[in-house]
Amino acid sequence: MVRKITAKRRYRPEIKRAPTLQTPDVIREMCRSTTLSEGAIYNVVYQMQKVILTAHRVGQAVKIDGLGTFTPTIRMDGRFDILFRPDPDMLRQLNDGTKFHAKILNQSNIGKSAADLVAQWNVEHPDDSVEE
């Protein structure tokens, strides 16, 4: 018997990700579309990091219009973390289906419930059904 999470992970829709865009690639792309130099863009990124850390160390969230909000949080074990919430307009643009070109795995399962995914697992794996 398998756990429910196994069925959900196997059948949930997910984006087939391309390799991660690394900082030098981002910087080069920004240079192509602005008048800023690589050095200037690196400086802005590092200064933004400093401002965010300084604000977080005193309990302040940081909202950057067009990008999103960075909020300090604490885990149960006492370690600090940062929650990032994208700008609503950025999410609206991402959700414009006419501009999204990555492959979606298990696309036919969009809109299905967890129970539907478990049922799908049980049909396809009758000898290894999900434990209740």
C-alpha positions in Angstrom: 0.0 0.0 0.0 1.1 3.5 -0.8 0.4 6.8 0.9 -1.9 9.4 -0.7 1.0 11.8 -1.2 2.5 9.3 -3.6 -0.6 9.3 -5.8 -0.8 13.1 -5.7 2.8 13.6 -6.6 2.6 11.1 -9.5 -0.5 12.5 -11.1 -0.7 16.2 -10.2 -0.2 18.7 -13.0 3.3 20.3 -13.0 5.4 22.4 -15.3 8.3 20.6 -17.1 11.0 23.0 -16.1 13.8 24.1 -18.3 17.3 24.6 -16.8 17.4 27.4 -14.2 18.3 30.8 -15.6 21.5 31.8 -13.7 22.5 35.3 -12.6 24.9 36.1 -15.4 22.2 35.2 -17.9 19.7 37.4 -16.2 22.2 40.3 -16.1 23.0 39.9 -19.8 19.3 39.9 -20.7 18.7 43.0 -18.6 21.7 44.7 -20.3 20.1 44.0 -23.7 16.8 45.6 -22.8 18.1 48.6 -20.8 20.9 51.2 -20.9 22.4 49.8 -17.7 25.9 48.1 -17.6 26.5 44.6 -16.1 28.2 46.3 -13.1 25.3 48.6 -12.5 22.8 45.8 -12.5 24.9 43.6 -10.2 25.2 46.6 -7.9 21.5 47.1 -7.8 20.9 43.4 -7.0 23.4 43.4 -4.1 22.1 46.7 -2.8 18.5 45.4 -2.9 19.6 42.3 -1.0 21.2 44.6 1.7 18.0 46.7 2.0 15.8 43.6 2.3 18.0 42.0 4.9 18.2 45.2 7.0 14.4 45.5 6.9 13.8 41.9 7.7 16.1 42.1 10.7 13.8 44.6 12.3 10.6 42.7 11.2 9.7 44.7 8.2 8.4 43.2 4.9 9.6 44.8 1.7 7.2 45.5 -1.2 8.8 46.1 -4.6 6.1 47.2 -7.1 6.1 45.0 -10.2 8.1 42.3 -8.4 6.4 41.4 -5.1 6.7 41.4 -1.4 9.4 39.8 0.7 8.3 39.0 4.3 10.5 37.7 7.1 9.1 34.6 8.8 10.3 32.1 11.5 10.2 28.3 11.3 9.2 26.1 14.2 12.8 25.3 14.8 13.7 29.0 15.3 15.4 29.5 11.9 14.4 32.5 9.9 13.1 32.3 6.4 11.8 34.7 3.7 8.4 34.3 2.2 8.1 35.8 -1.3 4.7 36.8 -2.7 4.7 37.8 -6.3 3.1 41.1 -7.4 -0.5 40.4 -8.5 0.1 41.9 -11.9 3.1 39.5 -12.4 0.8 36.6 -11.6 -1.9 37.8 -14.0 0.7 38.0 -16.8 2.0 34.6 -16.0 -1.5 33.2 -16.1 -2.1 34.6 -19.6 -2.3 31.2 -21.4 -1.5 32.8 -24.8 2.0 33.6 -23.5 2.8 30.4 -21.6 4.8 28.0 -23.7 6.3 25.5 -21.3 5.1 21.9 -21.3 2.6 20.9 -18.6 2.9 17.3 -17.4 -0.3 15.6 -16.5 -2.2 18.4 -18.0 -5.4 16.3 -18.3 -5.5 16.3 -14.5 -5.9 20.1 -14.1 -9.0 20.7 -12.0 -9.1 17.2 -10.5 -9.3 16.8 -6.8 -6.9 14.8 -4.6 -9.5 12.1 -4.4 -9.6 11.9 -8.2 -5.8 11.4 -8.3 -6.0 8.7 -5.6 -8.8 6.9 -7.6 -6.6 7.2 -10.8 -3.7 5.6 -8.9 -5.9 2.8 -7.6 -7.2 2.0 -11.1 -3.7 1.9 -12.5 -2.1 0.1 -9.6 -4.7 -2.4 -8.3 -2.1 -4.4 -6.5 -0.6 -1.4 -4.7 -3.6 0.8 -3.8 -3.5 3.9 -1.6 -3.9 3.2 2.1 -7.0 4.8 3.8 
